[in-house]
Amino acid sequence: MFLTIVSFLVVTGLIAGISWYKTRNDDLTTSKGYFLAGRGLSAVVIGCSMVLTSLSTEQLIGVNANSYKGNFSIIAWTVQPVIPLCFLALYLLPKYIRNGYTTIPEFFESRFDRQTRLIMSTLFLVFYLFIVIPTALYTGAIAFNKVFNLETIFGLSYGQAIVYTVIAIGVVGAIYAIFGGLKAVAVSDTWNAVILVIGALLVPIFALSYLGDGSISEGFKIITTTHIEKFNAIGSATDAVPWPAMFTGILIVHFFYWTTNQAIVQRALGAKDLKAGQKGILIAALFLLLLPIILNLPGLLSFHILGEGLKMDVTYPQLVNKVLPTALQGFFVAALFGAVLSTFNSFLNSAATIFCKDLLPSISKKERSDVELIAFAKKISAVMAVVTIIIAPLLMFGTDGIFLVTKRFAGFVNIPIVALFAVGLFNKTVSGLAARIALLVHVVLYFCIVWVFQVKWNFVYVMASLFVFDVVLMLFLGQFLKRATPYEDNKINHANVDLTNWEYAKLTVASLVLGLVTLYTILSPLGLASEQGNTSLILGVWAVLQVIVIFVFGRKQKA
């Protein structure tokens, strides 16, 4: 245990020191400097920060837990964001940066009206403060509790251990967000991403070795010849993600999270130019394609090593405890700590940004200088941190697995936001009043369907159906409730940054989409999930198609 604690403190302290050194001379006295990192983020920092903001113990524990219990169909929640990220890079980011947005709700004001912007901002805050941040804190506390065995060491009950750990993580994370601004958050994310990748890869490597009695290849042979049906990512009606859900509710949720979510998009809004933003987004998309190695494979290995019948959300921490050497457990927990901090401080920073830039001007008519606004942002961040720390331990009373429980609750927020966004982008006349009526109807219907009537239908189908309903209702109401004048997008460059597109953006997008299709083919009865599958052939076809893609888009580029 001593080695675990020492290695944890060394790695965590090193990341904190590097983050301070890299940002020590940054100007945090202006809104642009504090909320958008002075619009100076590079592609690598943007890509790493976007991934690590979304990747926390919620995924490491929750997704692996579902792979332990079922098959790989749960990857629909983690790899399919490649599609909306490509859409963000090619289509939305140029619009966001050109208009000089600091927050995504600013779009709702320019397209609809001020009231709609305020409601959207409130929904974002509800989503962050009551779902995302508490979940990150709680799942982080689970991991720390299991690895460090806090209950035994300090003689605590499970609930006490969770509460104390949540407080510790929350305090440290709040310090990053409150005093460092977006730049400190993004820089620490980059280094934490490196540590997390190394730490998370150690788990399946040592688990394969453990399963194969010291031989990684033997361990791999066991999982590819025994219970191979668990590799299947094409889910049936009884799996965590039935295959039709991949093209309906889940895809809609991904478009919300990866193209309109302030905490994710804010990194790209801080890009030094459009090229850097596009590169960073597509780096994040590439990383997502590799996530099954750390988010699903350990869950499968837990099934083989720990056996069946365990509580889902403790299988991943137990696997870590069982297979990782003591000295490396501290390194791994430091990686987890970085992931939790990243999600916590990123969403906390974005919540403060939305409150100060969107809601505060309507709540208080007081004129504030940049210095006064940033001082207020730090205070409100502290209040928000306390609120989320109080809420997080309550998640221990959930019964259906943390990952899917939080996704279900998110349906109150994410579907209406993306519905309003879709109508706002592709329609010029629907008014803000029509949008707000549709939003209210959605909240009532979703609550009645999921909780009052408890319809026995996968919640992602409910989300997809309500998305269509929301859009149709807005378009219908828009026939009677129209804008005074049709909306026209502003073509002026308000951000004063280079808006030249990255010349290889379309080529990269085509390669990423092909990679996504290939991944699903490998994780199907055509590949690893069947004795008759031929993974080598699939990879060969992928290589040929990649060459064709490069040739076609390369010629267009030259032309």
C-alpha positions as CSV (number, residue, x, y, z in Angstrom):
1,M,0.0,0.0,0.0
2,F,2.9,2.4,0.7
3,L,4.2,2.0,-2.8
4,T,0.7,2.6,-4.2
5,I,0.3,5.8,-2.3
6,V,3.8,7.1,-3.1
7,S,3.5,6.4,-6.9
8,F,0.1,8.1,-6.9
9,L,1.3,11.2,-5.1
10,V,4.4,11.5,-7.4
11,V,2.5,11.2,-10.6
12,T,-0.3,13.5,-9.5
13,G,2.2,16.1,-8.2
14,L,4.2,16.0,-11.4
15,I,1.1,16.7,-13.5
16,A,0.1,19.6,-11.3
17,G,3.6,21.0,-11.5
18,I,3.7,20.8,-15.3
19,S,0.3,22.4,-15.6
20,W,1.3,25.3,-13.4
21,Y,4.6,25.8,-15.2
22,K,2.9,25.8,-18.7
23,T,0.3,28.4,-17.6
24,R,2.1,30.5,-15.1
25,N,2.5,33.5,-17.4
26,D,-1.0,33.4,-18.9
27,D,-3.2,36.5,-18.7
28,L,-6.3,35.5,-16.8
29,T,-7.5,39.0,-16.3
30,T,-9.7,39.1,-19.5
31,S,-12.8,37.1,-20.3
32,K,-11.1,35.7,-23.4
33,G,-8.1,34.6,-21.4
34,Y,-10.1,33.0,-18.6
35,F,-13.0,31.4,-20.6
36,L,-11.4,30.7,-24.0
37,A,-7.6,30.3,-23.1
38,G,-6.9,33.5,-25.1
39,R,-7.9,31.6,-28.3
40,G,-4.5,30.1,-28.3
41,L,-5.0,26.3,-27.9
42,S,-3.1,24.0,-30.3
43,A,-4.6,20.9,-32.0
44,V,-3.0,18.4,-29.7
45,V,-4.2,20.2,-26.6
46,I,-7.8,20.5,-28.0
47,G,-7.9,16.8,-29.0
48,C,-6.6,15.5,-25.8
49,S,-8.7,17.8,-23.7
50,M,-11.9,16.9,-25.6
51,V,-11.3,13.2,-25.1
52,L,-10.3,13.4,-21.5
53,T,-13.3,15.7,-20.6
54,S,-15.6,13.0,-21.9
55,L,-13.6,10.0,-20.6
56,S,-13.8,9.5,-16.9
57,T,-14.4,6.7,-14.4
58,E,-18.0,6.8,-15.5
59,Q,-16.8,5.2,-18.7
60,L,-13.9,3.2,-17.3
61,I,-16.2,1.6,-14.7
62,G,-19.6,1.8,-16.3
63,V,-18.8,0.7,-19.9
64,N,-16.5,-2.1,-18.7
65,A,-19.2,-3.2,-16.3
66,N,-21.7,-3.6,-19.2
67,S,-19.1,-5.5,-21.2
68,Y,-18.6,-7.8,-18.1
69,K,-22.3,-8.5,-17.9
70,G,-23.2,-8.6,-21.6
71,N,-21.4,-8.1,-24.9
72,F,-19.6,-5.2,-26.7
73,S,-22.9,-3.5,-27.9
74,I,-22.2,-0.8,-25.4
75,I,-19.5,0.6,-27.7
76,A,-22.2,2.5,-29.5
77,W,-22.0,5.0,-26.6
78,T,-18.2,5.5,-27.1
79,V,-17.1,5.0,-30.7
80,Q,-20.0,6.4,-32.7
81,P,-19.2,10.0,-31.7
82,V,-16.8,9.8,-34.6
83,I,-19.7,10.8,-36.8
84,P,-20.8,14.0,-35.0
85,L,-17.2,15.0,-34.5
86,C,-16.6,14.9,-38.2
87,F,-19.7,17.0,-38.7
88,L,-18.5,19.5,-36.0
89,A,-15.1,19.8,-37.7
90,L,-16.3,20.3,-41.3
91,Y,-19.6,22.3,-40.8
92,L,-20.2,23.7,-37.3
93,L,-16.8,24.8,-36.0
94,P,-16.3,27.3,-38.9
95,K,-19.7,28.8,-38.0
96,Y,-19.0,28.9,-34.2
97,I,-15.6,30.5,-34.5
98,R,-16.7,33.0,-37.2
99,N,-19.5,34.2,-35.0
100,G,-17.1,34.6,-32.1
101,Y,-19.2,32.5,-29.7
102,T,-18.0,32.0,-26.1
103,T,-20.9,29.8,-25.2
104,I,-23.1,27.5,-27.4
105,P,-26.3,29.1,-26.1
106,E,-25.3,32.3,-27.9
107,F,-26.4,30.5,-31.1
108,F,-29.9,30.1,-29.7
109,E,-30.2,33.8,-29.1
110,S,-29.0,34.7,-32.6
111,R,-31.3,32.1,-34.2
112,F,-34.4,32.3,-31.8
113,D,-34.4,34.9,-29.1
114,R,-33.0,35.9,-25.7
115,Q,-35.5,33.9,-23.7
116,T,-34.6,30.7,-25.6
117,R,-30.9,31.3,-24.9
118,L,-31.6,31.6,-21.2
119,I,-33.7,28.4,-21.1
120,M,-31.0,26.5,-23.0
121,S,-28.3,27.8,-20.6
122,T,-30.4,26.6,-17.7
123,L,-30.8,23.2,-19.2
124,F,-27.0,22.9,-19.7
125,L,-26.4,23.8,-16.1
126,V,-28.9,21.2,-14.9
127,F,-27.2,18.6,-17.0
128,Y,-23.8,19.5,-15.7
129,L,-24.6,20.0,-12.0
130,F,-27.0,17.2,-11.5
131,I,-25.8,14.5,-13.9
132,V,-22.3,14.8,-15.4
133,I,-20.2,16.2,-12.6
134,P,-21.8,14.1,-9.7
135,T,-21.4,10.9,-11.8
136,A,-17.7,11.7,-12.4
137,L,-17.1,12.3,-8.7
138,Y,-19.0,9.2,-7.6
139,T,-17.4,6.7,-10.0
140,G,-14.0,8.2,-9.2
141,A,-14.7,7.6,-5.5
142,I,-15.6,3.9,-6.2
143,A,-12.3,3.4,-7.9
144,F,-10.3,5.0,-5.2
145,N,-12.2,3.1,-2.5
146,K,-11.5,-0.3,-4.1
147,V,-7.9,0.3,-5.0
148,F,-6.9,1.9,-1.7
149,N,-9.2,-0.3,0.4
150,L,-10.3,2.8,2.4
151,E,-13.0,1.0,4.3
152,T,-10.5,-1.4,5.9
153,I,-7.7,1.0,6.4
154,F,-9.7,3.7,8.1
155,G,-12.5,1.6,9.5
156,L,-15.2,3.3,7.5
157,S,-18.5,2.1,6.1
158,Y,-18.9,2.0,2.3
159,G,-21.0,5.1,2.4
160,Q,-18.5,7.1,4.5
161,A,-15.6,6.1,2.3
162,I,-17.5,7.3,-0.8
163,V,-18.5,10.6,0.8
164,Y,-15.0,11.4,2.1
165,T,-13.4,10.5,-1.3
166,V,-15.9,12.6,-3.2
167,I,-15.0,15.6,-1.1
168,A,-11.3,15.1,-1.6
169,I,-11.6,14.8,-5.4
170,G,-14.0,17.7,-5.6
171,V,-11.8,20.1,-3.6
172,V,-8.7,19.4,-5.7
173,G,-10.6,19.6,-9.0
174,A,-12.2,22.8,-8.1
175,I,-8.8,24.4,-7.5
176,Y,-7.8,23.7,-11.1
177,A,-11.1,25.1,-12.5
178,I,-11.4,28.1,-10.3
179,F,-7.9,29.5,-10.3
180,G,-6.5,28.3,-13.7
181,G,-9.3,29.0,-16.2
182,L,-9.7,27.0,-19.4
183,K,-6.0,27.1,-20.3
184,A,-5.0,25.3,-17.0
185,V,-7.8,22.8,-17.5
186,A,-6.8,22.0,-21.1
187,V,-3.1,21.7,-20.4
188,S,-3.6,19.4,-17.4
189,D,-6.0,17.4,-19.6
190,T,-3.3,16.9,-22.2
191,W,-0.8,15.4,-19.8
192,N,-3.4,13.5,-17.9
193,A,-4.5,12.0,-21.2
194,V,-1.0,10.6,-21.8
195,I,-1.0,9.1,-18.2
196,L,-4.5,7.7,-18.6
197,V,-3.7,6.0,-21.9
198,I,-0.6,4.3,-20.4
199,G,-2.4,3.4,-17.2
200,A,-5.5,2.1,-18.8
201,L,-3.5,0.0,-21.3
202,L,-1.7,-1.6,-18.4
203,V,-4.9,-3.2,-17.1
204,P,-5.7,-5.4,-20.2
205,I,-2.0,-6.2,-20.7
206,F,-1.6,-7.5,-17.2
207,A,-5.0,-9.1,-17.2
208,L,-4.2,-11.0,-20.4
209,S,-0.9,-12.1,-18.8
210,Y,-2.7,-13.2,-15.6
211,L,-5.4,-15.1,-17.6
212,G,-2.7,-16.9,-19.7
213,D,-0.5,-17.8,-16.7
214,G,2.2,-15.3,-17.7
215,S,1.6,-15.4,-21.4
216,I,-0.3,-12.5,-23.1
217,S,-0.7,-14.5,-26.3
218,E,-2.2,-17.4,-24.3
219,G,-4.6,-15.1,-22.6
220,F,-5.7,-13.6,-25.9
221,K,-6.2,-17.1,-27.2
222,I,-8.6,-17.9,-24.3
223,I,-10.8,-14.8,-24.8
224,T,-11.0,-15.4,-28.6
225,T,-12.0,-19.0,-28.3
226,T,-14.2,-19.0,-25.2
227,H,-17.5,-17.1,-24.9
228,I,-16.6,-15.3,-28.2
229,E,-20.2,-14.1,-28.4
230,K,-19.3,-11.4,-25.9
231,F,-17.2,-9.7,-28.6
232,N,-20.4,-8.9,-30.6
233,A,-21.1,-5.2,-30.9
234,I,-24.3,-5.7,-32.9
235,G,-26.7,-5.9,-30.0
236,S,-30.0,-7.8,-29.9
237,A,-33.2,-6.6,-28.2
238,T,-32.0,-7.9,-24.8
239,D,-28.6,-6.3,-25.0
240,A,-27.5,-3.0,-23.5
241,V,-27.7,-1.4,-27.0
242,P,-30.0,-3.1,-29.5
243,W,-28.7,-2.5,-33.0
244,P,-31.5,-0.2,-34.2
245,A,-30.6,2.1,-31.3
246,M,-27.2,2.7,-33.0
247,F,-29.0,4.7,-35.7
248,T,-31.7,6.4,-33.6
249,G,-31.6,7.7,-30.0
250,I,-27.9,7.1,-29.4
251,L,-26.8,8.9,-32.5
252,I,-29.0,11.9,-31.5
253,V,-27.5,12.0,-28.0
254,H,-24.0,11.9,-29.5
255,F,-24.8,14.9,-31.7
256,F,-25.9,16.8,-28.6
257,Y,-22.9,15.8,-26.5
258,W,-20.2,16.3,-29.2
259,T,-21.5,19.2,-31.3
260,T,-23.6,21.4,-28.9
261,N,-22.2,20.6,-25.5
262,Q,-20.4,23.6,-24.1
263,A,-17.9,21.6,-22.1
264,I,-16.7,19.7,-25.2
265,V,-16.9,22.4,-27.8
266,Q,-15.4,25.1,-25.6
267,R,-11.9,23.6,-26.3
268,A,-12.4,24.0,-30.0
269,L,-13.7,27.6,-29.5
270,G,-10.4,28.4,-27.9
271,A,-8.4,27.2,-31.0
272,K,-5.7,29.6,-32.3
273,D,-7.2,29.2,-35.8
274,L,-9.8,27.1,-37.6
275,K,-7.1,24.6,-38.8
276,A,-6.0,23.9,-35.2
277,G,-9.6,23.4,-34.1
278,Q,-10.4,21.0,-37.0
279,K,-7.2,19.0,-36.4
280,G,-7.9,18.8,-32.7
281,I,-11.5,17.6,-33.2
282,L,-10.3,14.9,-35.6
283,I,-7.5,13.8,-33.3
284,A,-10.2,13.2,-30.7
285,A,-12.3,11.2,-33.2
286,L,-9.3,9.0,-33.9
287,F,-8.7,8.4,-30.2
288,L,-12.4,7.3,-29.8
289,L,-11.9,4.5,-32.3
290,L,-9.3,2.9,-30.0
291,L,-11.4,3.1,-26.9
292,P,-12.7,-0.5,-26.9
293,I,-9.2,-1.6,-25.9
294,I,-9.5,0.2,-22.5
295,L,-13.3,0.5,-22.1
296,N,-14.5,-3.0,-23.2
297,L,-11.6,-5.4,-23.2
298,P,-11.1,-5.2,-19.4
299,G,-14.8,-5.9,-18.9
300,L,-14.5,-9.1,-20.9
301,L,-11.3,-10.0,-19.0
302,S,-13.1,-9.4,-15.7
303,F,-15.7,-12.0,-16.8
304,H,-13.0,-14.6,-17.5
305,I,-10.9,-13.8,-14.4
306,L,-13.4,-12.9,-11.7
307,G,-16.3,-15.0,-12.9
308,E,-20.0,-14.2,-13.1
309,G,-22.4,-12.9,-10.5
310,L,-20.5,-9.8,-9.2
311,K,-22.1,-6.4,-8.8
312,M,-21.4,-4.7,-12.2
313,D,-19.9,-1.4,-11.0
314,V,-17.2,-3.0,-8.9
315,T,-15.8,-5.4,-11.4
316,Y,-13.3,-3.0,-13.0
317,P,-11.7,-1.9,-9.7
318,Q,-11.5,-5.5,-8.6
319,L,-9.8,-6.5,-11.8
320,V,-7.2,-3.7,-11.2
321,N,-6.6,-4.8,-7.7
322,K,-6.1,-8.4,-8.8
323,V,-3.9,-8.1,-11.8
324,L,-1.8,-4.9,-11.5
325,P,1.4,-5.0,-9.4
326,T,1.2,-2.9,-6.2
327,A,3.7,-0.3,-7.5
328,L,1.7,0.2,-10.7
329,Q,-1.6,0.6,-8.9
330,G,-0.6,4.0,-7.7
331,F,0.3,5.1,-11.2
332,F,-3.1,3.7,-12.4
333,V,-5.0,5.5,-9.7
334,A,-3.2,8.7,-10.6
335,A,-4.4,8.2,-14.2
336,L,-7.9,7.7,-12.9
337,F,-7.6,10.8,-10.7
338,G,-6.5,12.8,-13.7
339,A,-9.5,11.6,-15.7
340,V,-11.9,12.4,-12.9
341,L,-10.3,15.8,-12.4
342,S,-10.5,16.5,-16.1
343,T,-14.3,15.8,-16.3
344,F,-14.9,17.6,-13.1
345,N,-12.9,20.8,-13.7
346,S,-13.9,21.0,-17.4
347,F,-17.6,20.8,-16.8
348,L,-17.2,23.1,-13.8
349,N,-15.4,25.7,-15.9
350,S,-18.0,25.4,-18.6
351,A,-20.9,25.7,-16.1
352,A,-19.3,28.9,-14.7
353,T,-18.8,30.2,-18.3
354,I,-22.4,29.7,-19.2
355,F,-23.6,31.2,-15.9
356,C,-21.5,34.3,-16.2
357,K,-21.8,34.9,-20.0
358,D,-25.4,33.8,-20.5
359,L,-27.5,34.0,-17.3
360,L,-25.7,36.7,-15.1
361,P,-26.5,39.6,-17.4
362,S,-30.2,38.8,-17.1
363,I,-30.1,38.2,-13.3
364,S,-28.1,41.3,-12.5
365,K,-28.1,44.5,-14.5
366,K,-24.8,45.6,-12.9
367,E,-22.0,46.4,-15.4
368,R,-18.9,44.3,-14.6
369,S,-15.4,44.7,-15.9
370,D,-13.5,41.6,-17.0
371,V,-11.7,41.5,-13.6
372,E,-15.0,41.7,-11.7
373,L,-16.6,39.1,-13.9
374,I,-13.7,36.6,-13.5
375,A,-13.8,37.2,-9.7
376,F,-17.5,36.4,-9.8
377,A,-16.9,33.3,-11.9
378,K,-14.5,32.0,-9.3
379,K,-17.1,32.4,-6.6
380,I,-19.9,30.8,-8.5
381,S,-17.6,27.9,-9.4
382,A,-17.0,27.3,-5.7
383,V,-20.7,27.2,-5.1
384,M,-21.3,24.8,-7.9
385,A,-18.5,22.6,-6.7
386,V,-20.1,22.3,-3.3
387,V,-23.5,21.5,-4.9
388,T,-22.1,18.6,-7.0
389,I,-20.1,17.3,-4.0
390,I,-23.4,17.0,-2.1
391,I,-25.2,15.3,-4.9
392,A,-22.6,12.8,-6.0
393,P,-22.8,10.3,-3.0
394,L,-26.6,9.9,-3.6
395,L,-25.8,8.0,-6.8
396,M,-24.8,5.0,-4.7
397,F,-28.5,4.2,-4.4
398,G,-28.8,3.5,-8.1
399,T,-29.5,-0.1,-9.2
400,D,-29.2,-0.3,-13.0
401,G,-25.6,0.5,-13.5
402,I,-24.2,4.0,-13.3
403,F,-23.6,4.5,-17.0
404,L,-27.0,3.7,-18.3
405,V,-28.8,5.4,-15.3
406,T,-27.2,8.7,-16.1
407,K,-27.9,8.4,-19.8
408,R,-31.5,7.8,-19.0
409,F,-31.8,11.0,-16.9
410,A,-30.0,13.0,-19.6
411,G,-33.0,12.5,-21.9
412,F,-34.7,15.4,-20.2
413,V,-31.9,17.7,-21.4
414,N,-30.0,16.5,-24.4
415,I,-32.9,15.6,-26.8
416,P,-34.7,19.0,-26.7
417,I,-31.3,20.8,-27.0
418,V,-30.3,18.9,-30.2
419,A,-33.9,19.2,-31.6
420,L,-33.8,23.0,-31.2
421,F,-30.3,23.1,-32.6
422,A,-31.3,21.0,-35.7
423,V,-34.4,23.2,-36.4
424,G,-32.3,26.3,-35.8
425,L,-29.7,25.2,-38.3
426,F,-31.9,24.0,-41.1
427,N,-35.0,26.3,-40.7
428,K,-35.1,30.1,-41.0
429,T,-38.5,31.0,-39.7
430,V,-39.5,29.0,-36.6
431,S,-39.8,31.4,-33.7
432,G,-38.4,31.2,-30.2
433,L,-41.9,30.9,-28.7
434,A,-42.5,27.8,-30.9
435,A,-39.2,26.3,-29.7
436,R,-40.0,26.9,-26.0
437,I,-43.5,25.3,-26.3
438,A,-41.9,22.2,-27.8
439,L,-39.3,22.1,-25.1
440,L,-42.0,22.2,-22.3
441,V,-44.0,19.5,-24.0
442,H,-40.9,17.3,-24.3
443,V,-40.1,17.5,-20.6
444,V,-43.6,16.5,-19.6
445,L,-43.9,13.7,-22.2
446,Y,-40.4,12.2,-21.3
447,F,-41.3,12.2,-17.6
448,C,-44.6,10.5,-18.2
449,I,-43.3,7.9,-20.6
450,V,-40.2,6.9,-18.6
451,W,-41.3,7.3,-15.0
452,V,-45.1,7.7,-14.7
453,F,-46.2,5.0,-17.2
454,Q,-42.9,3.2,-17.2
455,V,-43.2,2.2,-20.8
456,K,-41.3,-1.1,-21.4
457,W,-39.3,0.3,-24.3
458,N,-35.5,0.9,-24.5
459,F,-35.1,4.5,-23.4
460,V,-33.0,5.3,-26.5
461,Y,-36.0,4.5,-28.6
462,V,-38.0,6.9,-26.5
463,M,-35.4,9.6,-27.0
464,A,-35.4,9.0,-30.8
465,S,-39.2,9.2,-31.0
466,L,-39.3,12.3,-28.9
467,F,-36.6,14.0,-31.0
468,V,-38.7,13.4,-34.1
469,F,-41.8,14.6,-32.2
470,D,-40.0,17.8,-31.0
471,V,-38.8,18.7,-34.5
472,V,-42.2,18.1,-36.0
473,L,-44.0,20.0,-33.3
474,M,-41.7,23.0,-33.7
475,L,-42.1,23.0,-37.5
476,F,-45.9,22.7,-37.1
477,L,-46.0,25.5,-34.5
478,G,-43.7,27.5,-36.7
479,Q,-46.4,27.7,-39.4
480,F,-48.3,30.0,-37.0
481,L,-45.5,31.3,-34.7
482,K,-42.9,32.7,-37.1
483,R,-39.9,35.1,-36.7
484,A,-40.6,38.6,-37.8
485,T,-37.8,38.3,-40.3
486,P,-36.2,35.0,-41.6
487,Y,-32.9,34.2,-39.8
488,E,-29.7,35.0,-41.7
489,D,-26.3,33.7,-40.6
490,N,-23.7,36.4,-39.9
491,K,-20.8,36.0,-42.3
492,I,-18.5,38.5,-40.5
493,N,-15.4,37.1,-38.8
494,H,-16.0,38.2,-35.2
495,A,-13.3,36.1,-33.7
496,N,-10.4,37.8,-35.7
497,V,-8.7,34.4,-36.3
498,D,-7.7,32.6,-39.5
499,L,-10.7,30.8,-40.8
500,T,-8.9,28.8,-43.5
501,N,-10.0,25.1,-43.5
502,W,-7.5,22.4,-42.9
503,E,-6.6,21.0,-46.3
504,Y,-6.7,17.4,-45.2
505,A,-9.9,17.6,-43.2
506,K,-12.2,15.8,-45.7
507,L,-9.6,13.1,-46.3
508,T,-9.3,12.5,-42.5
509,V,-13.1,12.4,-42.1
510,A,-13.4,9.8,-44.9
511,S,-10.7,7.6,-43.2
512,L,-12.3,7.9,-39.8
513,V,-15.8,6.9,-41.0
514,L,-14.2,3.9,-42.8
515,G,-12.4,3.0,-39.6
516,L,-15.7,3.1,-37.7
517,V,-17.3,0.7,-40.1
518,T,-14.3,-1.6,-40.0
519,L,-14.4,-1.7,-36.2
520,Y,-18.0,-2.7,-36.1
521,T,-17.3,-5.4,-38.7
522,I,-14.5,-6.9,-36.6
523,L,-16.7,-6.8,-33.5
524,S,-19.5,-8.8,-35.2
525,P,-20.3,-12.4,-36.3
526,L,-18.2,-11.6,-39.4
527,G,-15.2,-11.1,-37.2
528,L,-14.2,-12.0,-33.6
529,A,-17.7,-12.8,-32.4
530,S,-17.9,-16.0,-34.5
531,E,-15.7,-19.1,-35.0
532,Q,-16.3,-18.6,-38.7
533,G,-15.3,-15.0,-38.7
534,N,-12.2,-13.8,-40.6
535,T,-10.7,-10.8,-38.9
536,S,-7.6,-10.9,-41.2
537,L,-9.7,-10.6,-44.3
538,I,-11.6,-7.6,-42.8
539,L,-8.4,-5.8,-42.0
540,G,-7.1,-6.5,-45.5
541,V,-10.2,-5.0,-47.0
542,W,-9.9,-2.0,-44.7
543,A,-6.3,-1.4,-45.9
544,V,-7.3,-1.5,-49.5
545,L,-10.2,0.8,-49.0
546,Q,-8.0,3.2,-47.1
547,V,-5.6,3.4,-50.0
548,I,-8.5,4.1,-52.3
549,V,-9.7,6.9,-50.0
550,I,-6.3,8.5,-49.8
551,F,-6.0,8.3,-53.6
552,V,-9.4,9.8,-54.3
553,F,-9.1,12.6,-51.8
554,G,-5.5,13.1,-52.5
555,R,-6.3,13.8,-56.2
556,K,-9.0,16.2,-55.2
557,Q,-6.5,18.0,-53.0
558,K,-4.0,18.3,-55.7
559,A,-6.7,19.6,-58.1
